[in-house]
């Protein structure tokens, strides 16, 4: 049975976390505190795994279904979705070499401070 927005809003927290399945491996996990998180269960390379899409209502049902289709396209191209997500985060992260850190610290030091002359 497919989920709808009113059904998702009506989900109540219980003593233990529970899953409510939408379709195609997509489900929402309702935690005891009332938090609701979207997950997709999939199989890659013969192993079952899952990927998180975010919390509801920040991630809507339509957005979760769209992300599910995006992951399905990746799987069809034989790309591991979780590794792809990590690779994108690493590529977007700023370079933090020792030289960058030293220059940043040097620029933030007071001009007359003794360590300002010692660092570089």
C-alpha positions in Angstrom: 0.0 0.0 0.0 1.5 3.3 -1.1 2.0 6.0 1.5 0.4 9.5 1.3 1.2 12.7 3.1 -1.8 12.5 5.5 -0.8 8.9 6.4 2.7 10.1 7.1 1.6 12.9 9.3 -0.7 10.5 11.2 2.1 8.1 12.1 2.5 8.0 15.9 5.6 7.1 17.9 5.6 3.8 19.8 7.9 2.3 22.5 10.1 0.8 19.7 11.1 2.1 16.3 9.0 0.7 13.4 9.1 0.9 9.6 6.3 1.8 7.3 7.0 0.7 3.7 6.1 2.7 0.7 7.3 0.9 -2.4 10.4 -0.1 -4.3 12.4 -0.4 -1.1 11.5 3.0 0.2 10.4 3.2 3.8 10.0 5.7 6.7 11.4 4.8 10.1 9.4 6.2 13.0 11.4 6.5 16.2 10.1 6.5 19.8 10.7 10.2 20.1 8.5 10.9 17.1 11.2 11.5 14.6 10.5 10.2 11.1 13.4 9.4 8.7 13.4 8.2 5.1 15.5 5.2 4.0 15.9 3.2 0.9 16.9 -0.4 1.1 18.7 -1.8 -2.0 21.1 -4.5 -3.1 24.5 -3.8 -4.7 27.0 -6.5 -5.5 24.9 -9.1 -3.8 24.8 -7.3 -0.5 21.8 -5.6 1.1 22.3 -2.1 2.4 20.3 1.1 2.9 20.8 4.8 2.4 19.3 7.6 4.3 17.5 10.5 2.6 16.7 12.7 5.6 14.0 13.5 8.1 10.3 14.1 7.4 8.9 16.8 7.0 12.1 18.4 5.7 12.2 15.6 3.0 8.7 15.2 1.6 7.2 12.0 0.2 7.6 13.3 -3.4 11.3 14.2 -2.7 12.0 10.8 -1.2 10.5 9.1 -4.2 12.5 11.2 -6.5 15.7 10.4 -4.6 14.7 6.7 -4.8 14.5 6.9 -8.6 17.9 8.7 -8.7 19.4 5.8 -6.7 17.8 3.3 -9.0 19.4 5.0 -12.0 22.8 4.8 -10.3 22.3 1.1 -9.6 21.4 0.5 -13.2 24.7 2.2 -14.2 26.5 -0.1 -11.7 27.4 2.9 -9.4 27.3 2.4 -5.7 25.1 5.2 -4.3 26.7 5.5 -0.9 30.3 5.6 -2.3 29.1 8.2 -4.9 27.7 10.4 -2.1 31.0 10.2 -0.1 33.0 11.0 -3.3 30.9 14.1 -3.9 31.4 15.3 -0.3 35.2 14.8 -0.5 35.3 16.7 -3.8 33.3 19.6 -2.4 35.4 19.8 0.8 38.0 22.6 0.9 41.7 21.6 0.9 43.1 21.5 4.4 46.8 21.0 4.0 49.3 22.1 6.6 50.4 25.0 4.4 46.8 26.2 4.2 46.3 26.0 7.9 49.6 27.8 8.6 48.8 30.6 6.2 45.3 31.0 7.6 46.6 31.1 11.2 49.3 33.6 10.2 46.8 35.9 8.6 44.6 35.8 11.7 47.4 36.6 14.2 47.9 40.1 15.4 50.6 42.0 13.4 52.8 42.6 16.5 52.5 39.2 18.0 55.8 37.2 18.3 54.4 34.0 16.9 53.4 35.8 13.8 57.1 36.1 12.8 58.0 32.6 14.0 55.3 30.6 12.0 56.5 31.5 8.5 
